[in-house]
Amino acid sequence: MTTTIDWSETVALHLAADGGGLLDELKAVRHGTLADLVRYIALLNADERTKYEIERIGDHRMKADEIMELYARDDYPHAA
């Protein structure tokens, strides 16, 4: 069963070593849609990718491997 992804969900890009905390939202490097930030990370070289995480609603942080899995999905909006 394939899970439907909301590619237009607003997410935040963080430095991986940031660690979260009370003012975590203020430490975001950038904000955008899930599709845009997945694309941003996917276009970085492999070493650079590991420096970032995407935070979704509910404090779920995605690391580079999970981000690249999203980028490889058949339903990812590559042409958007």
FIDRENLO-747132 format. One record per atom (N, C-alpha, C): atom name; chain; x, y, z. Coordinates in steps of 0.02 Angstrom, whole numbers. Each point is the difference from the previous one (the first is absolute). Layout:
N
<r><atome>CA</atome><chaine>A</chaine><u>X</u><v>Y</v><w>Z</w></r>
...
This chain:
80
<r><atome>N</atome><chaine>A</chaine><u>42</u><v>-59</v><w>0</w></r>
<r><atome>CA</atome><chaine>A</chaine><u>-42</u><v>59</v><w>0</w></r>
<r><atome>C</atome><chaine>A</chaine><u>44</u><v>62</v><w>0</w></r>
<r><atome>N</atome><chaine>A</chaine><u>-12</u><v>45</v><w>-47</w></r>
<r><atome>CA</atome><chaine>A</chaine><u>38</u><v>62</v><w>-5</w></r>
<r><atome>C</atome><chaine>A</chaine><u>-35</u><v>55</v><w>39</w></r>
<r><atome>N</atome><chaine>A</chaine><u>37</u><v>34</v><w>42</w></r>
<r><atome>CA</atome><chaine>A</chaine><u>-27</u><v>56</v><w>38</w></r>
<r><atome>C</atome><chaine>A</chaine><u>-3</u><v>62</v><w>-44</w></r>
<r><atome>N</atome><chaine>A</chaine><u>-55</u><v>37</v><w>4</w></r>
<r><atome>CA</atome><chaine>A</chaine><u>-6</u><v>62</v><w>-37</w></r>
<r><atome>C</atome><chaine>A</chaine><u>39</u><v>54</v><w>37</w></r>
<r><atome>N</atome><chaine>A</chaine><u>39</u><v>38</v><w>-38</w></r>
<r><atome>CA</atome><chaine>A</chaine><u>41</u><v>53</v><w>28</w></r>
<r><atome>C</atome><chaine>A</chaine><u>-30</u><v>67</v><w>-20</w></r>
<r><atome>N</atome><chaine>A</chaine><u>-4</u><v>46</v><w>47</w></r>
<r><atome>CA</atome><chaine>A</chaine><u>-21</u><v>69</v><w>-15</w></r>
<r><atome>C</atome><chaine>A</chaine><u>63</u><v>39</v><w>-17</w></r>
<r><atome>N</atome><chaine>A</chaine><u>16</u><v>4</v><w>-64</w></r>
<r><atome>CA</atome><chaine>A</chaine><u>61</u><v>33</v><w>-23</w></r>
<r><atome>C</atome><chaine>A</chaine><u>-2</u><v>76</v><w>12</w></r>
<r><atome>N</atome><chaine>A</chaine><u>-60</u><v>28</v><w>12</w></r>
<r><atome>CA</atome><chaine>A</chaine><u>-6</u><v>72</v><w>11</w></r>
<r><atome>C</atome><chaine>A</chaine><u>3</u><v>18</v><w>75</w></r>
<r><atome>N</atome><chaine>A</chaine><u>9</u><v>-51</v><w>43</w></r>
<r><atome>CA</atome><chaine>A</chaine><u>6</u><v>12</v><w>72</w></r>
<r><atome>C</atome><chaine>A</chaine><u>58</u><v>48</v><w>13</w></r>
<r><atome>N</atome><chaine>A</chaine><u>-10</u><v>49</v><w>44</w></r>
<r><atome>CA</atome><chaine>A</chaine><u>53</u><v>46</v><w>19</w></r>
<r><atome>C</atome><chaine>A</chaine><u>45</u><v>-33</v><w>51</w></r>
<r><atome>N</atome><chaine>A</chaine><u>65</u><v>0</v><w>-14</w></r>
<r><atome>CA</atome><chaine>A</chaine><u>50</u><v>-32</v><w>43</w></r>
<r><atome>C</atome><chaine>A</chaine><u>58</u><v>48</v><w>10</w></r>
<r><atome>N</atome><chaine>A</chaine><u>46</u><v>-19</v><w>44</w></r>
<r><atome>CA</atome><chaine>A</chaine><u>58</u><v>42</v><w>15</w></r>
<r><atome>C</atome><chaine>A</chaine><u>64</u><v>-40</v><w>-10</w></r>
<r><atome>N</atome><chaine>A</chaine><u>50</u><v>33</v><w>-25</w></r>
<r><atome>CA</atome><chaine>A</chaine><u>66</u><v>-31</v><w>-9</w></r>
<r><atome>C</atome><chaine>A</chaine><u>44</u><v>22</v><w>58</w></r>
<r><atome>N</atome><chaine>A</chaine><u>33</u><v>-48</v><w>32</w></r>
<r><atome>CA</atome><chaine>A</chaine><u>43</u><v>13</v><w>57</w></r>
<r><atome>C</atome><chaine>A</chaine><u>69</u><v>-30</v><w>-12</w></r>
<r><atome>N</atome><chaine>A</chaine><u>49</u><v>27</v><w>35</w></r>
<r><atome>CA</atome><chaine>A</chaine><u>66</u><v>-33</v><w>2</w></r>
<r><atome>C</atome><chaine>A</chaine><u>-8</u><v>-63</v><w>42</w></r>
<r><atome>N</atome><chaine>A</chaine><u>29</u><v>-54</v><w>-21</w></r>
<r><atome>CA</atome><chaine>A</chaine><u>-9</u><v>-65</v><w>33</w></r>
<r><atome>C</atome><chaine>A</chaine><u>24</u><v>1</v><w>72</w></r>
<r><atome>N</atome><chaine>A</chaine><u>51</u><v>37</v><w>16</w></r>
<r><atome>CA</atome><chaine>A</chaine><u>28</u><v>0</v><w>67</w></r>
<r><atome>C</atome><chaine>A</chaine><u>-36</u><v>47</v><w>47</w></r>
<r><atome>N</atome><chaine>A</chaine><u>-55</u><v>31</v><w>-24</w></r>
<r><atome>CA</atome><chaine>A</chaine><u>-35</u><v>51</v><w>39</w></r>
<r><atome>C</atome><chaine>A</chaine><u>-32</u><v>-27</v><w>64</w></r>
<r><atome>N</atome><chaine>A</chaine><u>-28</u><v>-59</v><w>-2</w></r>
<r><atome>CA</atome><chaine>A</chaine><u>-25</u><v>-32</v><w>60</w></r>
<r><atome>C</atome><chaine>A</chaine><u>-68</u><v>21</v><w>26</w></r>
<r><atome>N</atome><chaine>A</chaine><u>-35</u><v>45</v><w>-32</w></r>
<r><atome>CA</atome><chaine>A</chaine><u>-67</u><v>19</v><w>22</w></r>
<r><atome>C</atome><chaine>A</chaine><u>1</u><v>47</v><w>59</w></r>
<r><atome>N</atome><chaine>A</chaine><u>-53</u><v>-2</v><w>39</w></r>
<r><atome>CA</atome><chaine>A</chaine><u>-5</u><v>43</v><w>59</w></r>
<r><atome>C</atome><chaine>A</chaine><u>-60</u><v>46</v><w>-4</w></r>
<r><atome>N</atome><chaine>A</chaine><u>-7</u><v>40</v><w>53</w></r>
<r><atome>CA</atome><chaine>A</chaine><u>-58</u><v>43</v><w>8</w></r>
<r><atome>C</atome><chaine>A</chaine><u>-9</u><v>49</v><w>-57</w></r>
<r><atome>N</atome><chaine>A</chaine><u>53</u><v>31</v><w>-24</w></r>
<r><atome>CA</atome><chaine>A</chaine><u>-4</u><v>50</v><w>-53</w></r>
<r><atome>C</atome><chaine>A</chaine><u>21</u><v>-29</v><w>-67</w></r>
<r><atome>N</atome><chaine>A</chaine><u>-12</u><v>-63</v><w>-10</w></r>
<r><atome>CA</atome><chaine>A</chaine><u>22</u><v>-36</v><w>-59</w></r>
<r><atome>C</atome><chaine>A</chaine><u>-23</u><v>33</v><w>-65</w></r>
<r><atome>N</atome><chaine>A</chaine><u>-61</u><v>23</v><w>-3</w></r>
<r><atome>CA</atome><chaine>A</chaine><u>-26</u><v>31</v><w>-62</w></r>
<r><atome>C</atome><chaine>A</chaine><u>41</u><v>61</v><w>-20</w></r>
<r><atome>N</atome><chaine>A</chaine><u>28</u><v>35</v><w>48</w></r>
<r><atome>CA</atome><chaine>A</chaine><u>40</u><v>59</v><w>-15</w></r>
<r><atome>C</atome><chaine>A</chaine><u>69</u><v>-19</v><w>-28</w></r>
<r><atome>N</atome><chaine>A</chaine><u>20</u><v>-63</v><w>7</w></r>
<r><atome>CA</atome><chaine>A</chaine><u>66</u><v>-22</v><w>-24</w></r>
<r><atome>C</atome><chaine>A</chaine><u>-3</u><v>-29</v><w>-70</w></r>
<r><atome>N</atome><chaine>A</chaine><u>-58</u><v>2</v><w>-32</w></r>
<r><atome>CA</atome><chaine>A</chaine><u>-7</u><v>-29</v><w>-67</w></r>
<r><atome>C</atome><chaine>A</chaine><u>44</u><v>38</v><w>-50</w></r>
<r><atome>N</atome><chaine>A</chaine><u>32</u><v>-37</v><w>-45</w></r>
<r><atome>CA</atome><chaine>A</chaine><u>41</u><v>29</v><w>-52</w></r>
<r><atome>C</atome><chaine>A</chaine><u>-44</u><v>30</v><w>-55</w></r>
<r><atome>N</atome><chaine>A</chaine><u>-55</u><v>-35</v><w>-15</w></r>
<r><atome>CA</atome><chaine>A</chaine><u>-49</u><v>24</v><w>-49</w></r>
<r><atome>C</atome><chaine>A</chaine><u>-65</u><v>-38</v><w>9</w></r>
<r><atome>N</atome><chaine>A</chaine><u>-53</u><v>28</v><w>-28</w></r>
<r><atome>CA</atome><chaine>A</chaine><u>-67</u><v>-30</v><w>0</w></r>
<r><atome>C</atome><chaine>A</chaine><u>-22</u><v>-8</v><w>-72</w></r>
<r><atome>N</atome><chaine>A</chaine><u>-43</u><v>-48</v><w>-12</w></r>
<r><atome>CA</atome><chaine>A</chaine><u>-28</u><v>-10</v><w>-67</w></r>
<r><atome>C</atome><chaine>A</chaine><u>-45</u><v>-60</v><w>-1</w></r>
<r><atome>N</atome><chaine>A</chaine><u>-21</u><v>-19</v><w>-59</w></r>
<r><atome>CA</atome><chaine>A</chaine><u>-41</u><v>-60</v><w>-5</w></r>
<r><atome>C</atome><chaine>A</chaine><u>45</u><v>-62</v><w>6</w></r>
<r><atome>N</atome><chaine>A</chaine><u>-31</u><v>-55</v><w>17</w></r>
<r><atome>CA</atome><chaine>A</chaine><u>38</u><v>-63</v><w>4</w></r>
<r><atome>C</atome><chaine>A</chaine><u>33</u><v>-15</v><w>-66</w></r>
<r><atome>N</atome><chaine>A</chaine><u>-36</u><v>8</v><w>-55</w></r>
<r><atome>CA</atome><chaine>A</chaine><u>29</u><v>-14</v><w>-66</w></r>
<r><atome>C</atome><chaine>A</chaine><u>60</u><v>44</v><w>-14</w></r>
<r><atome>N</atome><chaine>A</chaine><u>-4</u><v>65</v><w>16</w></r>
<r><atome>CA</atome><chaine>A</chaine><u>55</u><v>46</v><w>-13</w></r>
<r><atome>C</atome><chaine>A</chaine><u>62</u><v>-17</v><w>41</w></r>
<r><atome>N</atome><chaine>A</chaine><u>-10</u><v>-15</v><w>64</w></r>
<r><atome>CA</atome><chaine>A</chaine><u>59</u><v>-13</v><w>42</w></r>
<r><atome>C</atome><chaine>A</chaine><u>29</u><v>-70</v><w>-13</w></r>
<r><atome>N</atome><chaine>A</chaine><u>-42</u><v>-48</v><w>-19</w></r>
<r><atome>CA</atome><chaine>A</chaine><u>27</u><v>-65</v><w>-21</w></r>
<r><atome>C</atome><chaine>A</chaine><u>43</u><v>10</v><w>-62</w></r>
<r><atome>N</atome><chaine>A</chaine><u>-23</u><v>39</v><w>-47</w></r>
<r><atome>CA</atome><chaine>A</chaine><u>38</u><v>14</v><w>-61</w></r>
<r><atome>C</atome><chaine>A</chaine><u>65</u><v>36</v><w>17</w></r>
<r><atome>N</atome><chaine>A</chaine><u>-3</u><v>49</v><w>44</w></r>
<r><atome>CA</atome><chaine>A</chaine><u>59</u><v>37</v><w>21</w></r>
<r><atome>C</atome><chaine>A</chaine><u>54</u><v>-47</v><w>26</w></r>
<r><atome>N</atome><chaine>A</chaine><u>-19</u><v>-45</v><w>46</w></r>
<r><atome>CA</atome><chaine>A</chaine><u>47</u><v>-48</v><w>29</w></r>
<r><atome>C</atome><chaine>A</chaine><u>25</u><v>-49</v><w>-53</w></r>
<r><atome>N</atome><chaine>A</chaine><u>-44</u><v>-25</v><w>-42</w></r>
<r><atome>CA</atome><chaine>A</chaine><u>18</u><v>-50</v><w>-50</w></r>
<r><atome>C</atome><chaine>A</chaine><u>51</u><v>27</v><w>-49</w></r>
<r><atome>N</atome><chaine>A</chaine><u>0</u><v>65</v><w>-13</w></r>
<r><atome>CA</atome><chaine>A</chaine><u>46</u><v>29</v><w>-48</w></r>
<r><atome>C</atome><chaine>A</chaine><u>69</u><v>17</v><w>31</w></r>
<r><atome>N</atome><chaine>A</chaine><u>6</u><v>-8</v><w>65</w></r>
<r><atome>CA</atome><chaine>A</chaine><u>65</u><v>9</v><w>33</w></r>
<r><atome>C</atome><chaine>A</chaine><u>43</u><v>-62</v><w>-10</w></r>
<r><atome>N</atome><chaine>A</chaine><u>66</u><v>7</v><w>6</w></r>
<r><atome>CA</atome><chaine>A</chaine><u>41</u><v>-61</v><w>-3</w></r>
<r><atome>C</atome><chaine>A</chaine><u>-11</u><v>-40</v><w>65</w></r>
<r><atome>N</atome><chaine>A</chaine><u>17</u><v>-63</v><w>-2</w></r>
<r><atome>CA</atome><chaine>A</chaine><u>-15</u><v>-46</v><w>55</w></r>
<r><atome>C</atome><chaine>A</chaine><u>28</u><v>23</v><w>67</w></r>
<r><atome>N</atome><chaine>A</chaine><u>60</u><v>28</v><w>2</w></r>
<r><atome>CA</atome><chaine>A</chaine><u>29</u><v>24</v><w>63</w></r>
<r><atome>C</atome><chaine>A</chaine><u>-40</u><v>59</v><w>28</w></r>
<r><atome>N</atome><chaine>A</chaine><u>-22</u><v>45</v><w>-42</w></r>
<r><atome>CA</atome><chaine>A</chaine><u>-39</u><v>58</v><w>22</w></r>
<r><atome>C</atome><chaine>A</chaine><u>-69</u><v>-21</v><w>27</w></r>
<r><atome>N</atome><chaine>A</chaine><u>-30</u><v>-50</v><w>-31</w></r>
<r><atome>CA</atome><chaine>A</chaine><u>-67</u><v>-23</v><w>21</w></r>
<r><atome>C</atome><chaine>A</chaine><u>-2</u><v>-19</v><w>74</w></r>
<r><atome>N</atome><chaine>A</chaine><u>52</u><v>-31</v><w>24</w></r>
<r><atome>CA</atome><chaine>A</chaine><u>1</u><v>-24</v><w>69</w></r>
<r><atome>C</atome><chaine>A</chaine><u>1</u><v>57</v><w>51</w></r>
<r><atome>N</atome><chaine>A</chaine><u>12</u><v>61</v><w>-22</w></r>
<r><atome>CA</atome><chaine>A</chaine><u>2</u><v>58</v><w>45</w></r>
<r><atome>C</atome><chaine>A</chaine><u>-69</u><v>28</v><w>16</w></r>
<r><atome>N</atome><chaine>A</chaine><u>-52</u><v>-25</v><w>-34</w></r>
<r><atome>CA</atome><chaine>A</chaine><u>-66</u><v>28</v><w>7</w></r>
<r><atome>C</atome><chaine>A</chaine><u>-52</u><v>-52</v><w>18</w></r>
<r><atome>N</atome><chaine>A</chaine><u>-55</u><v>23</v><w>29</w></r>
<r><atome>CA</atome><chaine>A</chaine><u>-59</u><v>-40</v><w>14</w></r>
<r><atome>C</atome><chaine>A</chaine><u>-61</u><v>42</v><w>-16</w></r>
<r><atome>N</atome><chaine>A</chaine><u>-53</u><v>-33</v><w>-22</w></r>
<r><atome>CA</atome><chaine>A</chaine><u>-63</u><v>33</v><w>-12</w></r>
<r><atome>C</atome><chaine>A</chaine><u>-46</u><v>-17</v><w>58</w></r>
<r><atome>N</atome><chaine>A</chaine><u>-28</u><v>51</v><w>31</w></r>
<r><atome>CA</atome><chaine>A</chaine><u>-47</u><v>-10</v><w>56</w></r>
<r><atome>C</atome><chaine>A</chaine><u>-71</u><v>9</v><w>-25</w></r>
<r><atome>N</atome><chaine>A</chaine><u>-40</u><v>-52</v><w>11</w></r>
<r><atome>CA</atome><chaine>A</chaine><u>-72</u><v>1</v><w>-17</w></r>
<r><atome>C</atome><chaine>A</chaine><u>-40</u><v>14</v><w>63</w></r>
<r><atome>N</atome><chaine>A</chaine><u>-63</u><v>13</v><w>-9</w></r>
<r><atome>CA</atome><chaine>A</chaine><u>-45</u><v>12</v><w>57</w></r>
<r><atome>C</atome><chaine>A</chaine><u>4</u><v>-59</v><w>48</w></r>
<r><atome>N</atome><chaine>A</chaine><u>2</u><v>15</v><w>64</w></r>
<r><atome>CA</atome><chaine>A</chaine><u>4</u><v>-53</v><w>50</w></r>
<r><atome>C</atome><chaine>A</chaine><u>71</u><v>-17</v><w>19</w></r>
<r><atome>N</atome><chaine>A</chaine><u>48</u><v>42</v><w>-19</w></r>
<r><atome>CA</atome><chaine>A</chaine><u>70</u><v>-9</v><w>17</w></r>
<r><atome>C</atome><chaine>A</chaine><u>32</u><v>-61</v><w>-30</w></r>
<r><atome>N</atome><chaine>A</chaine><u>-26</u><v>-25</v><w>-56</w></r>
<r><atome>CA</atome><chaine>A</chaine><u>32</u><v>-55</v><w>-35</w></r>
<r><atome>C</atome><chaine>A</chaine><u>55</u><v>29</v><w>-43</w></r>
<r><atome>N</atome><chaine>A</chaine><u>62</u><v>-20</v><w>12</w></r>
<r><atome>CA</atome><chaine>A</chaine><u>56</u><v>24</v><w>-39</w></r>
<r><atome>C</atome><chaine>A</chaine><u>24</u><v>-54</v><w>-48</w></r>
<r><atome>N</atome><chaine>A</chaine><u>5</u><v>18</v><w>-63</w></r>
<r><atome>CA</atome><chaine>A</chaine><u>23</u><v>-47</v><w>-51</w></r>
<r><atome>C</atome><chaine>A</chaine><u>73</u><v>13</v><w>-16</w></r>
<r><atome>N</atome><chaine>A</chaine><u>39</u><v>-53</v><w>3</w></r>
<r><atome>CA</atome><chaine>A</chaine><u>71</u><v>4</v><w>-19</w></r>
<r><atome>C</atome><chaine>A</chaine><u>7</u><v>-14</v><w>-75</w></r>
<r><atome>N</atome><chaine>A</chaine><u>60</u><v>7</v><w>-24</w></r>
<r><atome>CA</atome><chaine>A</chaine><u>14</u><v>-4</v><w>-72</w></r>
<r><atome>C</atome><chaine>A</chaine><u>-26</u><v>-64</v><w>-32</w></r>
<r><atome>N</atome><chaine>A</chaine><u>7</u><v>-57</v><w>32</w></r>
<r><atome>CA</atome><chaine>A</chaine><u>-22</u><v>-63</v><w>-31</w></r>
<r><atome>C</atome><chaine>A</chaine><u>-76</u><v>-1</v><w>-10</w></r>
<r><atome>N</atome><chaine>A</chaine><u>-37</u><v>24</v><w>49</w></r>
<r><atome>CA</atome><chaine>A</chaine><u>-73</u><v>3</v><w>-6</w></r>
<r><atome>C</atome><chaine>A</chaine><u>-21</u><v>52</v><w>-53</w></r>
<r><atome>N</atome><chaine>A</chaine><u>35</u><v>55</v><w>-2</w></r>
<r><atome>CA</atome><chaine>A</chaine><u>-13</u><v>53</v><w>-50</w></r>
<r><atome>C</atome><chaine>A</chaine><u>10</u><v>-28</v><w>-70</w></r>
<r><atome>N</atome><chaine>A</chaine><u>54</u><v>-37</v><w>-10</w></r>
<r><atome>CA</atome><chaine>A</chaine><u>14</u><v>-28</v><w>-66</w></r>
<r><atome>C</atome><chaine>A</chaine><u>-51</u><v>-54</v><w>-20</w></r>
<r><atome>N</atome><chaine>A</chaine><u>-27</u><v>-35</v><w>49</w></r>
<r><atome>CA</atome><chaine>A</chaine><u>-53</u><v>-48</v><w>-14</w></r>
<r><atome>C</atome><chaine>A</chaine><u>-62</u><v>37</v><w>-25</w></r>
<r><atome>N</atome><chaine>A</chaine><u>-15</u><v>57</v><w>29</w></r>
<r><atome>CA</atome><chaine>A</chaine><u>-57</u><v>40</v><w>-24</w></r>
<r><atome>C</atome><chaine>A</chaine><u>13</u><v>25</v><w>-71</w></r>
<r><atome>N</atome><chaine>A</chaine><u>60</u><v>22</v><w>-13</w></r>
<r><atome>CA</atome><chaine>A</chaine><u>18</u><v>25</v><w>-66</w></r>
<r><atome>C</atome><chaine>A</chaine><u>-7</u><v>-54</v><w>-54</w></r>
<r><atome>N</atome><chaine>A</chaine><u>11</u><v>-62</v><w>20</w></r>
<r><atome>CA</atome><chaine>A</chaine><u>-2</u><v>-56</v><w>-48</w></r>
<r><atome>C</atome><chaine>A</chaine><u>-71</u><v>-27</v><w>-10</w></r>
<r><atome>N</atome><chaine>A</chaine><u>-49</u><v>23</v><w>38</w></r>
<r><atome>CA</atome><chaine>A</chaine><u>-68</u><v>-25</v><w>-7</w></r>
<r><atome>C</atome><chaine>A</chaine><u>-29</u><v>16</v><w>-68</w></r>
<r><atome>N</atome><chaine>A</chaine><u>-42</u><v>-44</v><w>-25</w></r>
<r><atome>CA</atome><chaine>A</chaine><u>-34</u><v>11</v><w>-64</w></r>
<r><atome>C</atome><chaine>A</chaine><u>-45</u><v>61</v><w>0</w></r>
<r><atome>N</atome><chaine>A</chaine><u>-28</u><v>17</v><w>59</w></r>
<r><atome>CA</atome><chaine>A</chaine><u>-46</u><v>57</v><w>3</w></r>
<r><atome>C</atome><chaine>A</chaine><u>34</u><v>66</v><w>18</w></r>
<r><atome>N</atome><chaine>A</chaine><u>67</u><v>0</v><w>6</w></r>
<r><atome>CA</atome><chaine>A</chaine><u>35</u><v>62</v><w>14</w></r>
<r><atome>C</atome><chaine>A</chaine><u>-8</u><v>47</v><w>-60</w></r>
<r><atome>N</atome><chaine>A</chaine><u>-18</u><v>63</v><w>12</w></r>
<r><atome>CA</atome><chaine>A</chaine><u>-12</u><v>48</v><w>-55</w></r>
<r><atome>C</atome><chaine>A</chaine><u>65</u><v>29</v><w>-29</w></r>
<r><atome>N</atome><chaine>A</chaine><u>38</u><v>-40</v><w>-35</w></r>
<r><atome>CA</atome><chaine>A</chaine><u>64</u><v>22</v><w>-28</w></r>
<r><atome>C</atome><chaine>A</chaine><u>-6</u><v>60</v><w>-47</w></r>
<r><atome>N</atome><chaine>A</chaine><u>-54</u><v>5</v><w>-36</w></r>
<r><atome>CA</atome><chaine>A</chaine><u>-8</u><v>54</v><w>-49</w></r>
<r><atome>C</atome><chaine>A</chaine><u>-31</u><v>62</v><w>29</w></r>
<r><atome>N</atome><chaine>A</chaine><u>-18</u><v>-1</v><w>64</w></r>
<r><atome>CA</atome><chaine>A</chaine><u>-35</u><v>57</v><w>30</w></r>
<r><atome>C</atome><chaine>A</chaine><u>46</u><v>58</v><w>11</w></r>
